[in-house]
Each structure stands twice: as structure tokens, then as C-alpha cells.
Amino acid sequence: MHRFFVRKQNIHENGIIVEGEDVQHISKVLRLQIGDEIILCDREGIDYIAAIEGMDKYSVRTIITDRKESKGEPDISVVLYQGMPKSTKMDTIIQKCTEMGIKRIVPVYTARTVIRFESEKDKEKKVERWTRIAEEAAKQSGRGIIPLIGMPVTLTEAIKDSSKLDRVIIPYELEDSLSIREVLCKGKGSSIGFFIGPEGGFDFEEVEKAREAGAVSVTLGSRILRTETAGIVVLTSIMYEYDQMR
């Protein structure tokens, strides 16, 4: 059954109205008809089974036939603080981490970050694009929310933000004594954050700053991972250790 996200104000007592780009997708691409059922999610973890009652070029009107909690949301809230990589690597990171159940992604400027935005408007357009990627991945993977893609922040701001979480880890290639599994097995909270560096990783001072704020540095093994791989590996490890892949 096809899945779409709708805004709360479009959800009424007995029906839901779909607007925007999804209207054409439903009518022209999928060619759904009156009476066909679709899943409409309120972006807050509730799925509605709805039958199409009518449609025009601006909206699709539906009747609610069932309501239930989304099965696509993990019990643990996970936040990725991602050092911004070059090219379209951030697109891949956002897409795959959304599929795996990430709650929030915060793009971070680091000492080795190469990407820079020409203006505030350019930055906002990039975040809008990343948000669209997250929404499409959330639809495809059956998520009950769309992960929040934050505006880019400095590492200092990211570390301050992470202090609200129950646990924070930072994979570091020079860490050789403490594995990610050892850390994840030592008690579990309801929220966890992790830092991933850009190409070239974090420098020593950045890792020390994170450690001083309470982050635990861990090793991911003897292999050097690309920045677009490392976040997916860490998130998968978290979901597995927190029993979110059953």
C-alpha cells in the first residue's frame, strides 16, 4: 500500500486531504482510483488507512478506515552529528540513516570540512533539499516521522546540543582500547548521539573537546571507513544492540 505524509491540519474527524506534489503522484504516476486505499502518516508516528473518495488537480480527498501507531519507529532516539562531506555524500548519509531509523541529523562544520555556503539562502536551500531526501526515504522505509535535518552548526554548538542526550559516542581512528559494542552494552538510555567526521576525520583537539563534554571515543575496528559509510555502520550497531532490528 502506498504511503504519504500529511500535515496535522489536513486530518479531520472522518477524512484526510492530501495536497501538494503528492496529488499528481497519486493521480498521474500511480494512477490510483476512487476506492483505492493508501496509508497517510501524520509525521508524529500515527498511520491512517484511508480510502480515496475524490480527487482533482489540487487535492485528494479520503475517508479514514483505520488508525494505528506506525511500526517503523524505534524505541530509541538517535541523533547523528555529521561533519559535512563533499559532493553528494550527505545525500547518501541522510537517505540511508533515515531508512535505519535516525531521529535527527545535524550537519557540522569541523576543522577539516571543505564545503562552505555562499550565503544564508544557499544554506537554507541545501537543508530544504536534504529534508526532501529524508521525506522520500521515510516514505519508502515505512517511517512514522520524517527525521529533522538541522541547519549546519559549529562543532562547539553540536557538542552543546549533544549534552541533552543520555549517551554520546565519537568513533576515532586513534582509539584502540574501547570498542563501540563495549560502550553500547554498558546500560541503555532512551537517547544516544554520535559524531562522525568529514573526509579526513576529526583532528585531535576536536576529539578532546568532545571527550571533555562527556562523549566516549570508540573504535570501529582496524578498517578505515569512509565518512558516508561510518555513520551507517554506527547507527546499525546501535539499532542492533538496542534490540531495534527484531
PLY file of the C-alpha trace (Angstrom):
ply
format ascii 1.0
element vertex 246
property float x
property float y
property float z
element edge 245
property int vertex1
property int vertex2
end_header
0.00 0.00 0.00
1.39 3.40 -0.98
2.44 5.74 1.83
2.36 9.54 2.13
2.93 12.13 4.84
0.27 14.75 5.58
0.12 17.76 7.86
-1.96 17.61 11.05
-4.25 20.41 9.89
-5.32 18.27 6.94
-6.54 15.47 9.21
-10.22 15.76 10.11
-12.58 13.59 12.13
-13.52 11.21 9.32
-11.23 12.13 6.45
-7.85 13.43 5.36
-6.97 15.78 2.50
-3.74 15.27 0.55
-2.26 18.35 -1.10
0.93 19.43 -2.87
3.22 17.28 -5.03
1.68 14.02 -3.78
-1.58 14.80 -5.61
0.00 14.38 -9.03
1.95 11.35 -7.85
-1.25 9.66 -6.69
-3.35 10.54 -9.73
-0.88 10.69 -12.65
2.04 8.44 -11.66
0.41 5.72 -9.56
-2.96 6.17 -11.32
-4.91 5.31 -8.18
-8.68 5.33 -8.42
-11.68 6.16 -6.24
-11.93 3.48 -3.54
-8.21 2.62 -3.51
-6.63 2.66 -0.08
-3.43 4.45 0.88
-1.50 4.98 4.13
-1.34 8.56 5.38
1.03 9.39 8.24
0.70 12.45 10.46
4.52 12.84 10.87
4.15 12.05 14.57
4.04 8.26 14.44
0.36 7.64 13.64
-0.69 5.90 10.41
-4.16 6.23 8.90
-5.56 3.78 6.37
-7.66 5.94 4.07
-9.81 5.21 1.02
-9.78 7.73 -1.83
-13.16 9.46 -2.02
-12.42 12.03 -4.71
-9.62 13.96 -6.38
-8.89 16.92 -8.60
-5.70 18.64 -9.76
-5.22 20.30 -6.35
-6.17 17.68 -3.76
-7.04 14.07 -2.99
-9.92 13.60 -0.53
-10.01 10.43 1.55
-12.14 8.68 4.17
-10.37 7.22 7.21
-10.96 3.46 7.57
-8.39 2.63 10.27
-5.85 4.26 12.59
-2.78 2.73 14.27
0.68 3.52 15.56
3.43 3.32 12.98
5.57 0.19 13.21
8.53 1.95 11.62
9.74 3.93 14.64
12.43 2.62 17.02
12.14 2.92 20.79
15.49 4.73 20.95
16.03 8.33 19.81
19.28 8.56 17.84
20.97 11.77 16.68
23.79 11.94 14.13
26.21 14.88 14.26
27.75 14.63 10.79
30.85 16.51 9.73
29.80 17.83 6.33
31.39 15.91 3.45
31.99 16.99 -0.13
29.84 16.38 -3.19
26.57 14.45 -2.74
27.80 12.19 0.07
25.48 13.93 2.54
22.53 12.86 0.36
23.50 9.21 0.81
24.09 9.60 4.54
20.66 11.18 5.05
18.86 8.64 2.89
20.39 5.54 4.45
20.27 6.77 8.05
16.61 7.68 7.58
15.92 4.14 6.41
17.70 2.82 9.51
15.62 4.87 11.97
17.59 8.04 12.76
15.59 10.71 14.63
17.67 13.77 13.78
20.72 14.69 11.69
22.81 17.76 12.49
25.31 18.90 9.81
28.52 20.12 11.50
31.37 22.40 10.45
34.71 20.93 11.54
38.37 21.82 11.07
38.54 19.56 8.00
35.19 20.49 6.48
35.71 21.65 2.90
32.15 22.58 1.93
31.14 26.21 2.51
27.90 28.02 1.68
27.91 31.26 -0.29
25.00 32.77 1.64
22.35 32.06 4.24
19.86 31.50 1.42
22.18 28.94 -0.18
22.41 27.13 3.16
18.63 27.10 3.59
18.14 25.70 0.07
20.59 22.90 0.81
18.78 21.97 4.04
15.44 22.02 2.19
16.88 19.58 -0.34
18.22 17.32 2.40
14.80 17.41 4.06
13.12 16.27 0.83
15.59 13.38 0.63
14.72 12.42 4.22
10.99 12.56 3.44
11.30 10.32 0.39
13.41 7.82 2.35
10.92 7.92 5.23
8.06 7.11 2.84
9.94 4.23 1.27
11.02 2.68 4.56
7.70 2.93 6.39
8.76 5.53 8.95
6.24 7.26 11.19
8.16 10.54 11.25
10.41 12.50 8.92
13.82 12.91 10.58
14.69 16.51 11.33
17.62 17.84 9.30
19.08 20.74 11.23
20.84 23.84 9.96
24.65 23.46 9.87
26.31 24.34 13.19
29.84 24.58 14.56
31.35 21.65 16.44
31.09 23.62 19.69
27.36 24.14 19.10
26.92 20.46 18.22
28.70 19.33 21.40
26.47 21.62 23.47
23.37 20.21 21.75
24.51 16.63 22.42
24.72 17.28 26.17
20.92 16.80 26.33
21.25 13.13 25.32
21.70 10.14 27.63
24.84 8.96 25.86
27.23 10.31 23.23
29.94 8.45 21.33
32.60 9.56 18.87
34.35 6.99 16.68
38.04 7.88 16.41
40.70 6.10 14.39
43.34 6.51 17.12
41.14 4.89 19.77
42.36 1.33 20.18
41.06 0.12 23.53
37.32 0.66 23.69
35.02 -0.84 21.08
31.58 0.51 20.20
30.00 -2.73 21.41
31.60 -2.41 24.85
30.14 1.07 25.25
26.69 0.22 23.95
26.43 -2.81 26.25
27.01 -0.73 29.40
23.42 0.26 30.20
20.92 1.85 27.86
19.09 5.16 27.95
16.33 6.49 25.74
18.55 8.70 23.59
22.01 8.49 22.08
24.07 10.70 19.80
27.18 10.08 17.77
29.71 12.21 15.94
31.13 11.36 12.52
33.91 13.42 10.98
34.12 14.57 7.34
36.75 13.28 4.91
39.97 13.18 6.89
38.13 12.72 10.18
38.34 14.87 13.30
41.58 16.38 14.49
42.86 15.55 17.99
41.70 18.84 19.57
38.15 18.28 18.34
38.02 14.78 19.80
39.40 16.08 23.10
36.75 18.80 23.19
34.02 16.19 22.72
35.54 13.95 25.38
35.69 16.81 27.87
31.96 17.33 27.32
31.22 13.67 28.10
31.47 11.92 24.73
33.12 8.50 24.75
35.61 7.76 21.96
35.32 4.28 20.44
36.97 2.20 17.77
35.08 0.66 14.86
37.83 -1.86 14.21
41.02 -1.94 12.21
39.46 -0.87 8.91
39.27 2.77 7.88
35.71 3.67 6.84
34.62 6.48 4.54
32.54 9.21 6.16
29.45 8.11 4.21
29.93 4.56 5.50
30.83 5.23 9.13
27.51 6.77 10.16
25.52 3.88 8.71
27.77 1.37 10.48
27.41 3.12 13.84
23.64 3.52 13.50
23.25 -0.14 12.57
25.32 -1.14 15.60
23.13 1.00 17.87
19.90 -0.42 16.47
21.20 -3.96 16.84
22.48 -3.55 20.41
19.27 -1.79 21.46
17.22 -4.67 20.01
15.58 -2.49 17.34
16.04 -4.98 14.48
13.76 -7.72 15.70
0 1
1 2
2 3
3 4
4 5
5 6
6 7
7 8
8 9
9 10
10 11
11 12
12 13
13 14
14 15
15 16
16 17
17 18
18 19
19 20
20 21
21 22
22 23
23 24
24 25
25 26
26 27
27 28
28 29
29 30
30 31
31 32
32 33
33 34
34 35
35 36
36 37
37 38
38 39
39 40
40 41
41 42
42 43
43 44
44 45
45 46
46 47
47 48
48 49
49 50
50 51
51 52
52 53
53 54
54 55
55 56
56 57
57 58
58 59
59 60
60 61
61 62
62 63
63 64
64 65
65 66
66 67
67 68
68 69
69 70
70 71
71 72
72 73
73 74
74 75
75 76
76 77
77 78
78 79
79 80
80 81
81 82
82 83
83 84
84 85
85 86
86 87
87 88
88 89
89 90
90 91
91 92
92 93
93 94
94 95
95 96
96 97
97 98
98 99
99 100
100 101
101 102
102 103
103 104
104 105
105 106
106 107
107 108
108 109
109 110
110 111
111 112
112 113
113 114
114 115
115 116
116 117
117 118
118 119
119 120
120 121
121 122
122 123
123 124
124 125
125 126
126 127
127 128
128 129
129 130
130 131
131 132
132 133
133 134
134 135
135 136
136 137
137 138
138 139
139 140
140 141
141 142
142 143
143 144
144 145
145 146
146 147
147 148
148 149
149 150
150 151
151 152
152 153
153 154
154 155
155 156
156 157
157 158
158 159
159 160
160 161
161 162
162 163
163 164
164 165
165 166
166 167
167 168
168 169
169 170
170 171
171 172
172 173
173 174
174 175
175 176
176 177
177 178
178 179
179 180
180 181
181 182
182 183
183 184
184 185
185 186
186 187
187 188
188 189
189 190
190 191
191 192
192 193
193 194
194 195
195 196
196 197
197 198
198 199
199 200
200 201
201 202
202 203
203 204
204 205
205 206
206 207
207 208
208 209
209 210
210 211
211 212
212 213
213 214
214 215
215 216
216 217
217 218
218 219
219 220
220 221
221 222
222 223
223 224
224 225
225 226
226 227
227 228
228 229
229 230
230 231
231 232
232 233
233 234
234 235
235 236
236 237
237 238
238 239
239 240
240 241
241 242
242 243
243 244
244 245
